Amino acid sequence: MDTRGRITRDGIRIYEDADFEGMRKAGRLAADILDRIIPHVQPGVTTGELDKLVETWVEEAGATSATIGYKGYKHATCISLNHVVCHGIPSDKKIHDGDILNIDVTVILDGWFGDTSRMYVAGKLPRKAERLIEITHEALMRGIEAVKPGNTFGDIGYAIQSFVEANRMSVVRDFCGHGLGQVFHAPPNVLHYGRPGKGPVLEEGMFFTIEPMVNLGRPETKVLADDWTAVTRDKSLSAQFEHSIGVSATGAEIFTLSPAGRFFPTWS
């Protein structure tokens, strides 16, 4: 149970300056793990093999996977291929040339949660997939640019939605970002669509994720019979990027920046 800081009237925890350091360390570890997985994403590798690597690296770092055991989930990652929007379950499924995939990892280090995901490509990247990935990454960064005290969560959602739709793609509405800190999920729900000036006001000391999911086709999703895997209803490609951030006095501090500078593009 997280008892640090104060709670706003919207139920959002406000953390203290000293808490930022814990989030920096956890976020850096999660981002470093996603850097390390880059050379292993190759045609012929299974998503289960990638997951086992991540599980091993988390343990070697003296951290814990937040997802193993979470609501019965058994893996250290979610790996979402092609038309899978999010929460793809690692398995013996092999990655093929031209596949795109999102790898999502959350670690717990000294009680703090580091949560991040990014896109990867196996083999040759198709142009339509490349453009989807570019737009999704830029949408995330535009959302982060809207983060500063006095702005609202609606400003974040509007920055993402307006950019994506101007590029004739769609923002998934069935899933959202979330507060975190010394808990995995907490208020607020960070919607990736919205209206300027609407929603809770951003305050210094808020910690949350921004993680837009963008589809080449329509925004609708469905969850498969495993109760985890969400896919696009029209089977169009989907992409996602996620950062954990803290609201500072001047804007957003990104806790999950790639130590190797390879958050995007990861295939260069």
C-alpha positions in Angstrom: 0.0 0.0 0.0 1.3 3.4 -1.0 1.1 6.0 1.8 3.5 8.6 0.7 2.6 12.2 -0.1 -0.9 13.7 -0.2 -4.0 12.9 -2.2 -5.8 15.3 -4.5 -9.6 15.6 -4.6 -9.4 13.5 -7.7 -7.7 10.7 -5.8 -4.3 11.3 -7.4 -1.2 11.0 -5.1 1.2 13.8 -5.0 4.8 12.6 -4.3 7.6 14.4 -2.6 10.9 15.5 -4.2 12.8 12.7 -2.6 10.5 10.1 -4.3 11.7 11.1 -7.8 15.0 9.3 -7.2 13.3 5.9 -6.6 11.3 6.3 -9.8 14.4 7.2 -11.7 16.2 4.0 -10.7 13.3 1.8 -11.4 12.6 3.4 -14.7 16.2 3.3 -15.8 16.3 -0.5 -15.0 13.2 -1.2 -17.1 14.5 0.9 -20.0 17.9 -0.8 -19.8 16.2 -4.2 -20.1 14.4 -3.1 -23.2 17.7 -1.9 -24.6 19.3 -5.3 -23.9 16.5 -7.2 -25.7 17.1 -5.3 -29.0 19.6 -7.8 -30.6 17.5 -10.8 -29.6 14.4 -9.7 -31.6 15.0 -11.7 -34.8 12.9 -13.8 -37.1 12.7 -17.4 -35.7 12.9 -16.4 -32.1 9.8 -17.1 -30.0 8.1 -14.5 -27.8 8.6 -17.0 -24.9 12.3 -16.9 -25.3 12.3 -13.1 -25.2 10.2 -13.2 -22.0 12.6 -15.6 -20.3 15.6 -13.3 -21.1 13.7 -10.4 -19.5 12.8 -12.5 -16.4 16.4 -13.5 -15.9 17.7 -9.9 -16.3 15.2 -8.6 -13.8 16.2 -11.2 -11.2 19.9 -10.5 -11.8 19.3 -6.8 -11.2 17.9 -7.6 -7.7 14.5 -6.5 -8.8 11.1 -8.1 -9.1 8.7 -8.5 -12.1 5.5 -6.6 -11.4 3.5 -8.7 -13.8 4.4 -12.3 -12.6 1.5 -13.2 -10.4 -0.5 -10.1 -11.2 -4.1 -11.3 -11.5 -2.7 -14.7 -12.3 -0.4 -13.6 -15.1 2.7 -15.8 -15.4 5.2 -13.8 -17.4 7.7 -10.9 -17.0 6.5 -9.2 -20.2 3.6 -8.6 -22.4 4.6 -9.1 -26.1 2.1 -7.8 -28.6 2.6 -8.8 -32.3 1.2 -7.0 -35.3 -2.6 -6.6 -34.8 -2.3 -7.3 -31.0 -3.0 -4.0 -29.3 -1.7 -4.9 -25.9 -1.3 -7.7 -23.2 0.0 -10.3 -25.7 1.0 -13.4 -23.8 4.6 -14.8 -24.5 4.5 -18.3 -26.0 6.2 -20.7 -28.3 5.0 -18.5 -31.3 7.9 -17.7 -33.6 8.5 -14.1 -34.8 8.5 -13.8 -38.6 10.4 -11.5 -40.9 8.6 -8.1 -41.1 6.7 -8.6 -37.8 6.4 -5.6 -35.5 6.0 -6.1 -31.8 5.6 -4.2 -28.6 7.5 -5.4 -25.5 6.1 -4.1 -22.2 8.0 -4.6 -19.0 7.4 -3.4 -15.4 9.9 -3.9 -12.7 9.8 -3.3 -8.9 13.1 -1.9 -7.6 13.3 -1.0 -3.9 9.6 -0.7 -3.8 9.2 1.6 -6.8 7.6 0.6 -10.1 9.3 1.2 -13.5 6.9 0.7 -16.4 7.7 1.1 -20.1 7.2 -0.4 -23.5 8.4 0.2 -27.0 8.2 -1.1 -30.6 10.6 -3.5 -32.2 10.8 -5.0 -35.7 12.1 -8.4 -36.8 13.9 -8.3 -40.2 12.8 -6.0 -42.9 10.3 -3.3 -41.8 7.3 -2.7 -44.1 6.7 0.9 -44.9 3.2 1.0 -43.6 4.3 -0.4 -40.3 7.2 2.1 -40.2 4.8 5.0 -40.6 2.5 3.6 -37.9 5.4 3.3 -35.5 6.6 6.8 -36.3 3.2 8.4 -35.7 2.7 6.5 -32.5 6.1 7.5 -31.1 5.5 11.2 -32.0 2.0 11.0 -30.5 3.5 9.9 -27.2 6.1 12.7 -27.2 3.4 15.3 -28.0 1.4 14.0 -25.1 4.5 14.3 -22.8 5.0 17.9 -24.1 1.6 18.8 -22.8 2.6 17.8 -19.3 3.2 20.7 -17.0 1.6 22.1 -13.8 -1.6 23.9 -14.6 -2.4 21.9 -17.7 -5.0 19.1 -17.6 -5.1 15.4 -18.5 -7.5 16.4 -21.3 -4.7 18.5 -22.8 -2.5 15.3 -22.9 -5.3 13.3 -24.5 -6.1 16.0 -27.1 -2.4 16.4 -28.1 -2.2 12.7 -28.8 -5.6 12.3 -30.5 -5.5 15.3 -32.7 -2.1 14.3 -34.1 -3.0 10.7 -34.7 -6.3 11.5 -36.4 -4.7 14.2 -38.5 -2.5 11.3 -39.9 -5.6 9.2 -40.7 -5.0 6.7 -37.9 -7.0 5.9 -34.8 -6.4 6.0 -31.0 -7.5 3.0 -29.0 -10.0 4.1 -26.3 -10.4 0.8 -24.5 -7.1 1.0 -22.6 -5.3 3.9 -21.0 -2.3 5.0 -19.0 -2.3 5.0 -15.2 -0.8 6.4 -12.0 2.0 4.5 -10.4 4.7 4.9 -7.8 4.9 2.3 -5.0 1.9 0.6 -6.5 1.4 -0.8 -10.1 -1.9 0.9 -11.0 -3.5 3.9 -9.3 -5.5 7.0 -10.2 -5.5 8.7 -12.6 -6.7 7.0 -15.7 -4.6 8.7 -18.4 -6.8 8.8 -21.5 -5.1 9.2 -24.9 -8.0 11.2 -26.3 -9.8 14.2 -24.9 -10.6 17.9 -24.9 -8.3 20.7 -23.9 -8.9 22.0 -20.4 -10.9 19.0 -19.3 -10.1 16.5 -16.6 -7.9 16.8 -13.4 -5.3 19.5 -13.3 -1.7 18.4 -13.4 0.3 19.2 -10.3 4.0 18.8 -9.5 4.7 15.4 -7.9 2.2 13.3 -9.9 3.6 10.1 -11.3 1.9 8.3 -14.2 2.3 6.5 -17.5 1.4 7.7 -21.0 1.1 4.8 -23.4 -0.9 5.5 -26.5 -2.0 2.6 -28.7 -2.5 3.6 -32.3 -4.2 1.5 -35.0 -3.8 1.8 -38.8 -7.5 1.0 -39.1 -10.4 1.6 -36.7 -10.0 2.0 -32.9 -12.2 -0.9 -31.8 -10.6 -3.8 -30.0 -11.7 -7.2 -28.6 -10.2 -9.4 -25.9 -9.5 -13.0 -26.8 -10.7 -16.0 -24.8 -7.5 -16.0 -22.7 -8.9 -12.9 -21.0 -5.6 -11.0 -21.7 -4.8 -10.5 -25.3 -6.5 -7.5 -26.9 -6.5 -7.3 -30.7 -7.9 -4.9 -33.3 -11.3 -5.9 -34.4 -10.5 -5.2 -38.1 -7.1 -7.0 -37.9 -5.3 -3.8 -38.7 -1.7 -3.2 -37.4 -1.4 -1.6 -34.0 1.6 0.1 -32.2 2.3 1.4 -28.8 5.0 3.3 -26.9 5.0 3.9 -23.1 6.9 6.1 -20.7 6.6 6.6 -17.0 6.9 10.2 -16.1 6.8 12.6 -13.1 5.4 16.1 -13.2 8.1 18.6 -12.3 8.0 22.3 -11.7 8.6 23.0 -15.4 7.2 20.0 -17.3 7.7 16.3 -17.4 10.6 14.2 -16.2 10.7 10.9 -18.2 11.9 8.1 -15.9 12.1 5.5 -18.6 14.5 7.1 -21.1 16.6 4.6 -23.0 20.1 4.6 -21.4 21.5 3.7 -24.9 19.4 6.3 -26.6 17.5 3.6 -28.5 13.9 4.1 -27.4 13.1 4.9 -31.0 14.1 3.8 -33.6 15.2 0.5 -32.1 16.1 -1.0 -35.5 18.9 1.5 -36.5 
